[in-house]
Amino acid sequence: MAFWGEVIGTMLLVILGDGVVGGVLLNKSKAQNGGWIVISAGWGLAVAMAVYAVGNLSGAHINPAVTIGFAAAGQFPWADVPAYILAQMIGAIIGAVIVWLHYYPHWAQTDDPALKRAVFCTDPAIRSPFSNLLSEVIGTFVLVFGLLAIGTNEFTQGLNPLIVGLLIVSIGLSLGGTTGYAINPARDLGPRIAHFVLPIAGKGDSNWGYAWIPVAGPVIGGILGALFAAAVFAL
C-alpha cells in the first residue's frame, strides 16, 4: 500500500498544485491574475491535503528529495527509495495529465507558450544556473529540515499536515520568487514529461536545458537539510 499511497498522494499534490497555477495563468480562467500569494497558498493546501490523504499509507513523502533526505539521515530504509521515487513520478505524471484535461479549452485561448509550460513545471525568473541551483538547494534544505523539526515536536501531533502545508506556503512566499520553488524533483520532472508528450495547443518547448536544476537542487538540499536536522535533533 505504501507504493500506491505515494502514487495517489503525489497525483493529488500535482492536481491541486499545478491546478492553481493553471487557474492563475491561463486565459479566460476565473482565477486569472490571482497572483503569487494565491499560487503559494494553493501549493501549501495541496501538500496539506496530500499528506492528510496518504500519510497513514506511506508517510506521505510525495517528494524524492524528502525520501532521499530521510534515507541519508537514517530515517528511511534505502531499499525502499527506488519504489517510492517511481511511485512519485507516476503520480506526478498522472496528476499533470488530469490538469491538462481539466483546463482543456484554455490552452488554445492562451497565446504565451511559457505560461502554458509554467502550469506544468518551473522556470527561473533570472536564468543563472548557479544561483538557480542554489535557490533550489536552500528551499529544499528548509523544507526537509522543517519536516523533521515538525516531526519531533509533540505539540503539532494531529496538526502535522496543516503545519507542513503552512511550511510550503512560507517557502513559496519567502524563497519561491527566484525559481518558482520546485523543491521536489517529481513535481517538476513528472509534469515536464507530461508537457513534452501531451498535445497541448501551441505549447512550445519543454525547456529541457533547465530541467536538471529542479532535480539536482532539491536532492542536494534535501540531503543537507536531513543531515542538519539529524545533528540538531539527535535523530
KAKALIN-V727530 format. One record per residue. N is the residue number from 1. RES is the residue in one small letter. SS is DSSP state (hx for helix, st for strand, lp for the rest). PHI is phi in radians with two decimals (none if undefined). Layout:
n=N res=RES ss=SS phi=PHI
n=N res=RES ss=SS phi=PHI
This chain:
n=1 res=m ss=lp phi=none
n=2 res=a ss=hx phi=-1.07
n=3 res=f ss=hx phi=-1.03
n=4 res=w ss=hx phi=-1.23
n=5 res=g ss=hx phi=-1.07
n=6 res=e ss=hx phi=-1.22
n=7 res=v ss=hx phi=-1.07
n=8 res=i ss=hx phi=-1.15
n=9 res=g ss=hx phi=-1.10
n=10 res=t ss=hx phi=-1.23
n=11 res=m ss=hx phi=-1.05
n=12 res=l ss=hx phi=-1.11
n=13 res=l ss=hx phi=-0.98
n=14 res=v ss=hx phi=-1.28
n=15 res=i ss=hx phi=-0.99
n=16 res=l ss=hx phi=-1.38
n=17 res=g ss=hx phi=-1.29
n=18 res=d ss=hx phi=-1.13
n=19 res=g ss=hx phi=-1.09
n=20 res=v ss=hx phi=-1.20
n=21 res=v ss=hx phi=-1.14
n=22 res=g ss=hx phi=-1.05
n=23 res=g ss=hx phi=-1.08
n=24 res=v ss=hx phi=-1.39
n=25 res=l ss=hx phi=-1.72
n=26 res=l ss=lp phi=-1.43
n=27 res=n ss=lp phi=-1.09
n=28 res=k ss=lp phi=1.18
n=29 res=s ss=lp phi=-1.35
n=30 res=k ss=lp phi=-1.16
n=31 res=a ss=lp phi=-1.70
n=32 res=q ss=lp phi=-0.98
n=33 res=n ss=lp phi=1.18
n=34 res=g ss=lp phi=-1.13
n=35 res=g ss=lp phi=1.69
n=36 res=w ss=hx phi=-1.16
n=37 res=i ss=hx phi=-1.10
n=38 res=v ss=hx phi=-1.12
n=39 res=i ss=hx phi=-1.11
n=40 res=s ss=hx phi=-1.10
n=41 res=a ss=hx phi=-1.14
n=42 res=g ss=hx phi=-1.08
n=43 res=w ss=hx phi=-1.15
n=44 res=g ss=hx phi=-1.09
n=45 res=l ss=hx phi=-1.18
n=46 res=a ss=hx phi=-1.06
n=47 res=v ss=hx phi=-1.11
n=48 res=a ss=hx phi=-1.03
n=49 res=m ss=hx phi=-1.18
n=50 res=a ss=hx phi=-1.13
n=51 res=v ss=hx phi=-1.16
n=52 res=y ss=hx phi=-1.03
n=53 res=a ss=hx phi=-1.21
n=54 res=v ss=hx phi=-2.19
n=55 res=g ss=hx phi=-0.97
n=56 res=n ss=hx phi=-1.36
n=57 res=l ss=hx phi=-1.56
n=58 res=s ss=hx phi=-2.37
n=59 res=g ss=lp phi=1.54
n=60 res=a ss=lp phi=0.94
n=61 res=h ss=lp phi=-1.16
n=62 res=i ss=lp phi=0.79
n=63 res=n ss=lp phi=-2.93
n=64 res=p ss=hx phi=-1.02
n=65 res=a ss=hx phi=-1.13
n=66 res=v ss=hx phi=-1.20
n=67 res=t ss=hx phi=-1.04
n=68 res=i ss=hx phi=-1.17
n=69 res=g ss=hx phi=-1.07
n=70 res=f ss=hx phi=-1.08
n=71 res=a ss=hx phi=-1.14
n=72 res=a ss=hx phi=-1.09
n=73 res=a ss=lp phi=-1.60
n=74 res=g ss=lp phi=1.35
n=75 res=q ss=lp phi=-1.75
n=76 res=f ss=lp phi=-2.75
n=77 res=p ss=lp phi=-1.23
n=78 res=w ss=hx phi=-1.04
n=79 res=a ss=hx phi=-1.09
n=80 res=d ss=hx phi=-1.59
n=81 res=v ss=hx phi=-1.09
n=82 res=p ss=hx phi=-1.02
n=83 res=a ss=hx phi=-1.14
n=84 res=y ss=hx phi=-1.11
n=85 res=i ss=hx phi=-1.14
n=86 res=l ss=hx phi=-1.03
n=87 res=a ss=hx phi=-1.07
n=88 res=q ss=hx phi=-1.12
n=89 res=m ss=hx phi=-1.17
n=90 res=i ss=hx phi=-1.06
n=91 res=g ss=hx phi=-1.07
n=92 res=a ss=hx phi=-1.16
n=93 res=i ss=hx phi=-1.15
n=94 res=i ss=hx phi=-1.06
n=95 res=g ss=hx phi=-1.04
n=96 res=a ss=hx phi=-1.15
n=97 res=v ss=hx phi=-1.11
n=98 res=i ss=hx phi=-1.13
n=99 res=v ss=hx phi=-1.09
n=100 res=w ss=hx phi=-1.01
n=101 res=l ss=hx phi=-1.15
n=102 res=h ss=hx phi=-1.06
n=103 res=y ss=lp phi=-1.75
n=104 res=y ss=hx phi=-0.84
n=105 res=p ss=hx phi=-1.24
n=106 res=h ss=hx phi=-1.45
n=107 res=w ss=hx phi=-1.12
n=108 res=a ss=hx phi=-1.21
n=109 res=q ss=hx phi=-1.50
n=110 res=t ss=lp phi=-1.89
n=111 res=d ss=lp phi=-1.42
n=112 res=d ss=lp phi=-1.38
n=113 res=p ss=hx phi=-1.08
n=114 res=a ss=hx phi=-1.15
n=115 res=l ss=hx phi=-1.17
n=116 res=k ss=hx phi=-1.13
n=117 res=r ss=hx phi=-1.11
n=118 res=a ss=hx phi=-1.13
n=119 res=v ss=hx phi=-1.13
n=120 res=f ss=hx phi=-1.63
n=121 res=c ss=lp phi=-2.61
n=122 res=t ss=lp phi=-1.65
n=123 res=d ss=lp phi=-2.47
n=124 res=p ss=lp phi=-1.37
n=125 res=a ss=lp phi=-1.21
n=126 res=i ss=lp phi=-2.20
n=127 res=r ss=lp phi=-1.33
n=128 res=s ss=lp phi=-2.65
n=129 res=p ss=hx phi=-0.88
n=130 res=f ss=hx phi=-1.12
n=131 res=s ss=hx phi=-1.14
n=132 res=n ss=hx phi=-1.11
n=133 res=l ss=hx phi=-1.08
n=134 res=l ss=hx phi=-1.09
n=135 res=s ss=hx phi=-1.05
n=136 res=e ss=hx phi=-1.21
n=137 res=v ss=hx phi=-1.09
n=138 res=i ss=hx phi=-1.12
n=139 res=g ss=hx phi=-1.05
n=140 res=t ss=hx phi=-1.33
n=141 res=f ss=hx phi=-0.97
n=142 res=v ss=hx phi=-1.09
n=143 res=l ss=hx phi=-1.04
n=144 res=v ss=hx phi=-1.25
n=145 res=f ss=hx phi=-1.04
n=146 res=g ss=hx phi=-1.11
n=147 res=l ss=hx phi=-1.05
n=148 res=l ss=hx phi=-1.25
n=149 res=a ss=hx phi=-1.14
n=150 res=i ss=hx phi=-1.08
n=151 res=g ss=hx phi=-1.15
n=152 res=t ss=lp phi=-1.60
n=153 res=n ss=lp phi=-1.81
n=154 res=e ss=hx phi=-1.09
n=155 res=f ss=hx phi=-1.04
n=156 res=t ss=hx phi=-1.59
n=157 res=q ss=lp phi=-0.98
n=158 res=g ss=lp phi=1.56
n=159 res=l ss=lp phi=-1.74
n=160 res=n ss=hx phi=-0.90
n=161 res=p ss=hx phi=-1.04
n=162 res=l ss=hx phi=-1.18
n=163 res=i ss=hx phi=-1.13
n=164 res=v ss=hx phi=-1.07
n=165 res=g ss=hx phi=-1.05
n=166 res=l ss=hx phi=-1.17
n=167 res=l ss=hx phi=-1.06
n=168 res=i ss=hx phi=-1.11
n=169 res=v ss=hx phi=-1.04
n=170 res=s ss=hx phi=-1.09
n=171 res=i ss=hx phi=-1.08
n=172 res=g ss=hx phi=-1.09
n=173 res=l ss=hx phi=-1.22
n=174 res=s ss=hx phi=-1.58
n=175 res=l ss=hx phi=-2.17
n=176 res=g ss=lp phi=-1.43
n=177 res=g ss=lp phi=-1.23
n=178 res=t ss=lp phi=-1.44
n=179 res=t ss=lp phi=-2.19
n=180 res=g ss=lp phi=1.49
n=181 res=y ss=lp phi=0.69
n=182 res=a ss=lp phi=-1.05
n=183 res=i ss=lp phi=0.75
n=184 res=n ss=lp phi=-2.90
n=185 res=p ss=hx phi=-1.00
n=186 res=a ss=hx phi=-1.20
n=187 res=r ss=hx phi=-1.08
n=188 res=d ss=hx phi=-1.64
n=189 res=l ss=hx phi=-1.22
n=190 res=g ss=hx phi=-1.02
n=191 res=p ss=hx phi=-1.13
n=192 res=r ss=hx phi=-1.13
n=193 res=i ss=hx phi=-1.10
n=194 res=a ss=hx phi=-1.07
n=195 res=h ss=hx phi=-1.04
n=196 res=f ss=hx phi=-1.14
n=197 res=v ss=hx phi=-1.54
n=198 res=l ss=lp phi=-1.22
n=199 res=p ss=lp phi=-1.44
n=200 res=i ss=lp phi=-1.43
n=201 res=a ss=lp phi=-1.06
n=202 res=g ss=lp phi=1.02
n=203 res=k ss=lp phi=-1.36
n=204 res=g ss=lp phi=1.31
n=205 res=d ss=lp phi=-1.48
n=206 res=s ss=lp phi=-1.75
n=207 res=n ss=lp phi=0.95
n=208 res=w ss=lp phi=-1.17
n=209 res=g ss=lp phi=-1.11
n=210 res=y ss=lp phi=-1.65
n=211 res=a ss=lp phi=-1.07
n=212 res=w ss=lp phi=-1.24
n=213 res=i ss=hx phi=-1.17
n=214 res=p ss=hx phi=-1.29
n=215 res=v ss=hx phi=-1.75
n=216 res=a ss=hx phi=-1.18
n=217 res=g ss=hx phi=-1.01
n=218 res=p ss=hx phi=-1.09
n=219 res=v ss=hx phi=-1.11
n=220 res=i ss=hx phi=-1.09
n=221 res=g ss=hx phi=-1.11
n=222 res=g ss=hx phi=-1.12
n=223 res=i ss=hx phi=-1.13
n=224 res=l ss=hx phi=-1.12
n=225 res=g ss=hx phi=-1.12
n=226 res=a ss=hx phi=-1.20
n=227 res=l ss=hx phi=-1.17
n=228 res=f ss=hx phi=-1.13
n=229 res=a ss=hx phi=-1.12
n=230 res=a ss=hx phi=-1.07
n=231 res=a ss=hx phi=-1.25
n=232 res=v ss=hx phi=-1.19
n=233 res=f ss=hx phi=-1.73
n=234 res=a ss=lp phi=0.89
n=235 res=l ss=lp phi=-1.26
